[in-house]
């Protein structure tokens, strides 16, 4: 059971989840000071030995007096760490001095309100719990209660203090387009370790706004403490981990102050994005379990969060921009034959959109290539029992488009500088509410008119000139989320895919809005083995989208690609109009077999028993969340002769005294499978296997 309590004698707030405690106090001079974060302890009495020191007035003491672990660090006297808030008041004063004012506790939420000692500025610190999940979502609301504007120069979501351990190792996920979510690790030294993004409207190609810290770097996949923080924001972010000269470790995270200030008018408020923090006492696997539970049970779009994902056929890999009524109708036939359930026309369906040079912004069907509109397409899909979906890129415009000719002032630009293009496109100023509303209008109409069951939202360039507005990057993302929130509410049955040139927006800011997340534009199977490991550490694997998870890249055999396709949201990128009968038959059998185990694999935790980054093979266990069935995938790459003697793989998370039935009908206890393990045979490069065990 979770609980949130305030012990008025000790002046101690205590948040309890299943296996985690989090505590902070009010100091004698009214400051909110962190006390504890870590494994669960019974009650507030456990901190009695620490409170006197933490609550003492910092004016008493020598040069170390400023070193309190503040719960929301501002520029108080002698505080030199990375701060969470820097307001600039009308008289030029540039700091906040926040003290406790009042608090409010409800079943799953705590709000502690702080006020500035002099100015009419208030900060509400929010702590939200999700059942007894070992995760707290923190955000801040800054309120200007005065009658003059205040400029916010730094506005982070939270300061998070870690418990004193000798040293911490950092784990974070970084990469580039086509190589997203690579796992990186290093020890934290006495320094600021900064993850940040300046690209404006997406970050995840290069840097995931997520960090994990484990003491001394000793935690493994299934042992030891791990603390983590995930920022729910898709734009410019800053996540700073800092080890001070006292050895204290803290995280401050939120929107980036790079090229950004927010003017808060009288009576105005600003709500920061959320920073989710969580704790595992059993290694990195448990982090994934917590994050999956959070997505499945709390934040992914309801009620679809628990549904299986349909098998998709997407036109992008076989035909790119060359989509026409005849090839699409042919593909629909074949897609239905192989057992696909959703047909998607990707980029290229608008007028003049025969390549990347034109057409973005003119969201009507091309009358030349689709002379009868989409009617024959939707009819063909529905007759064959296929759902129908479309690709869009609403934030963008090609200079060669009717939209740009009509509204050249709609794009983000500096008036005195050239408008720099990337992929021949410019970015619409979505921070403008009129442009947000325009996008909502045409997207609603598109979904209604073409009876769409699925919409893929793409985004294929970064910001460059940011225009004169100082808060553009924040307002842009706020309006982006507003559009997605509207679409979800207005079209609750439609499946939405979050695509940003592949995995550019694979982040927790977008999770509440998207049923699928394009993992990467890179569909090369030997790379997907590595990409999916990073992705599935953080995100529910069934959301792993993309246009061709069963890839057309024939550098590996088809069974290998099919097995990989089963590990995420299955989609087929092979040209079915050119495929051999044998390939078509293999795909047909694969989708049929997959449908039998899909519900199990798509409501599962994933344990990476062997990583392709460390071994010439990858072994992944997909354990259904009730722990009653599991699937075991194995993929070989770069195997030398002597690598064929694989070790036995010990399963994780099973019910020790339950019996699990192997594909050959033999029965094994959970204890046996977790301790003696399972033998896997891989015969050489790009061999793969899948076995499925069910309870009984
Ligand atoms: C990038 C996406 O990631 C691809 O899947 C595809 O939709 C192209 N854009 C289309 O231009």
Boltz pocket constraint, residues with backbone or C-beta under 6 A from the ligand:
constraints:
  - pocket:
      binder: B
      contacts: [[A, 316], [A, 346], [A, 347], [A, 391], [A, 458], [A, 460], [A, 499], [A, 500], [A, 501], [A, 502], [A, 518], [A, 520], [A, 521], [A, 546], [A, 547]]
      max_distance: 6.0
